[in-house]
Amino acid sequence: MSIKLQSNRTILLAFGSAILVLIAVGLFSYRGVVESRSSAGLVEHTRDVLREFRQLSLAVETMSSSLRGYIISGDETYLEAMRTAEAAMNRERTVVRDMTKDNPEQQRRIAALDVLVVEWEQLSDRIVAMRRDSGLEATIVAFQDARGELINKSFQALRAEMIAAEISLLSVRSLEKEQDVEQTKLILIAGTLLGLLITGGAGWSVQRDSASRARTELALRESEDKFRRLIDGVRDHAIYMIGPLGEIRSWNPGAETITGWTFAEVSGQNYSRFFTADDIENGRPAELLRRAAANGHYEDRGTRVRKNGEQFAAQATLTASHDAEGKLRGFTVISRDLSEGKESEARYRGLMEAAPDAMVVVNQSGEIVLLNVQAEKQFGYHRDALLGQKVTSIIPQGFAERLIADDLRSAEDALAQQIGTGIELTALRKDGTEFPIEIMLSPLASAEGILVTAAIRDISVRNAAEKHLAQMEERYRGLLEAAPDAMVVVNQGGEIVLLNVQAENQFGYRRDELLGQMVTNIIPVGFAERLVADDLRSEEDALAQQIGTGIELIALRKDGSEFPIEIMLSPLDSAEGTLVTAAIRNISVRKAADQHMAQMEERYRGLLEAAPDAMVVVNDAGEIVLLNLQAGKQFGYRRDELLGQKVKNIIPEGFEERLIADDLRSEEDALAQQIGTGIELIARRKDGSEFPIELMLSPLENVEGTLVTAAIRNITARKQAAEQLLKKVDELYRSNEELGQFANIASHDLQEPLRMVASYTQLLSRRYKGKLDSDADEFIAFAVDGASRMQRLIQDLLTYSRVGTKGTEMVETSSEEAFQQAIMQLQGAITESGALVTHEPLPMVMADETQLTQLFQNLVGNAIKYQAPGVPKVHVSATSNGDKKWKFVVKDNGLGIDAQYFERIFGMFQRLHKREEYAGTGIGLAICKKIVERHGGSISVESQLGHGSAFGFDLASVSRDT
Amino acid sequence: MSTRKATSMDVLLVEDSAGDVRLTQEAFRNSNLNIRFHVAVDGTEAMAFLSRTGAYADAPRPDLILLDLNLPKMDGREVLARIKANDSLKLIPTVILTTSDAEDDIIFSYQLQANCYLTKPVHLDAFDGLVKSISEFWLNTVKLPQQSHFRKS
């Protein structure tokens, strides 16, 4: 209560002060505002004054300018203006005077101004008069009188002073105004902050108070609870509170136990009902109260009555309790059942109450006669709600049935309870929810017969845990089954406790055949031993498993066959101790592959040794890792001298570089090796001498990386041979050249003297024919003839030799065109003989056009020349033989040739006819032959005497890939 | 067709072979024109003749030059080059008359601006015919610059 008051006060105080502060702030602000407004007003005012000053100055100026105007012009209108300005000035003067009433300085100045004004008026009057009377000249003189100027100057000075004063006043006032505004702002802010602070503080303090109050209340409630629990915990004493007149206000289990009444039944009723009829008659209950009230407490022994009417001896202590004001609030009654037998029951009850599990005592009819607070909690019922209820309402099945049986516990149940797991049933809460329980039953002899005590434990958590565990096991089992390797789980005793389907397959057993078996039945050696060892894995094994190769062992199938395996072990903690999971992999394939590999290596090694060439195997660091006998011999080293050496030492250049290159073989090298010539390099022997070699490389993959096998062939001999060949060819070429030149020169130089001879003999013939004797004519004729023939021979020889020397490159040539050219050249002969020359389409060939033309010319010319009677016919055709050559045929219907001469006719200067019969030196066909052979073909003839001839030759067709 | 008067024409034959010289002369004799024949047996003589130096101070300016290529001392090719390098001499038609039918010689000659290139035929009749053609063509058919232009001043 006082707390509340105090806090109230605090609140009041706090809020009160906050409000005060706010009001103060408000007032200050208001004042500030007012002040600032007034200062603003002052500023305005000063501005106004300045404005008026300006007006004043303006008026004055107008006055003086008007006067000047009048003086100069004499125009009365100026005077008018001046009067008007004067009036304005006077008005202004008054205004300004009024406005600066508060400023004595200004007032003084205005007074001075007044004086000046008077002077001015006097002066102006005089001047005006003078003007009117004396005219301009005089007036000017007068006006230039210093007086006028002085007045003006004074006025200016005064005006300046006044303005300056007002301006400074203005700035001061402005500043004041600013300051006021600032001040107001500051006050406003500070005040607000203060207000907030106070409010905040008040609020916080209130909050704190209420919190502490709440705490206090909580503490109070807790202590009340504690108290209650205490009371409730007492089972052998009735502890209850009654009002001043004895009305029962509280109860406890003890009271319930002793009297048999529930609180519901006795609440509000007078406690006298526990007294015997006699006591009640005698007014004992009330007397006890009186005594207790008087003395504070009272002890009494007497007889009390239980619910069932049974009387019992009881000892009761009454303690009076008062409230804060001393008024009697009521009594606390503590009474004890003094009757025997109740002691142990009470004790029993006490134990039951104290039990951590829910305890329920059930009679033979299945009714709950006793329960503890845990039971209340578990099932969500109030004690009196359950007492007398059938136990089936909380344990629908399993409990009641067991009561009926004569033997309260069956053998299994007895066993179950022995091993501490009890009977699992389902219980039903008041709210209808079910939960799994485990009950332990034990009989209890009592006055009312055999009762059954049931300790009830809520096992929902345990069930959940078990379910989770089961799930995990399932999952594990699933993984195990799905594993591609055979998986076997072995316990410390070496027995197989778990395996998967793969294990079944691998070992050829059924699952149940292996479960429980010793693992040595399937892995005779190596597994079980490892289990026994404290360290499940030795260092090597641990390492092996680290590098993923596991432990290699031999496994035994059901049918007795063995196969190599690799096992990977891992421990697995379980309820039954440390188990070992083994992943078992059948490595027979791998082993076979390894073996095969080893075999291949052996074989390879064998081949290497036996090879006729030097063989060297080099790793990618350029070191020789393997070599054969030949290699040693070739290079003059012992085998061990070369092993490990850099291959550079025997092949200084070209080999190592090719190793470094990603592509082991460049295109050229690849090509070279394709055509079987390899890479040509220089090798060096141990003695330093060098020799040319041919290298054939091929890569070799193995565990250690890429090795390169090199077959090294000493090609000294070959190279020498090649060089020889080249030399020979060179010589031949040169000699050929010479020959050609020789022929050329010879023919050419022979021409000259020959021409002389021929020409002069002809001249002789011309000049002296018929002038000498007939012998002379004949001699001359022969000489001429001889010379002519010689000339022709030499010409032909020259032509022949030129086929070789003057020949040009073979290019794509149209044989059709060459043919036409030849025909043109032969036109004369064709026309003369009336020959019919036909041809089929002729192809493109690789040829020297000039020579081809010559060829056609010779052949067709021959065909016409050696004609048979009738119309000479010549036909030229060409056929392809695949895609490399064209076979040309020049067929005629001429004389034909005797077979025995087929060869001879192609010889030089070979003729089959007398000179007189047919002209020609006999070199035509030799030239044809030479031309054809130069074109890489061959020429031949088919003929029959009297049936014409067919000359055939072949030329290379134009290559398709160009 | 020709405005040629019946004045004689001068032909310079540069030829080292006496036989050939005689043959050529004979051949020209068969043509009908009034031709005065001059012979130089080597390049040097030819140049002396053409430049009218030394012994040849009074030599006439030829209307046609027949030039063999293979000459002793100064070679015919050089003579050709010199002739065609000389502003005056180059106006004289220079016909190469040689035994060579080498393509190189032909090209070379035309490059040096020989007026034409002829190979001496092997046979006499052909030779005669050739000479006839030459004289007919170069001395009768073609227009030649007037001699009066080249009078020494």
Interface residues (C-beta under 8 A of the other chain):
Chain A: H748 Q751 E752 L754 R755 M756 A758 S759 Y760 Q762 L763 R766 S788 Q791 Q795
Chain B: S17 G19 D20 L23 E26 T99 S100 K120 V122 H123 L124 D125 F127
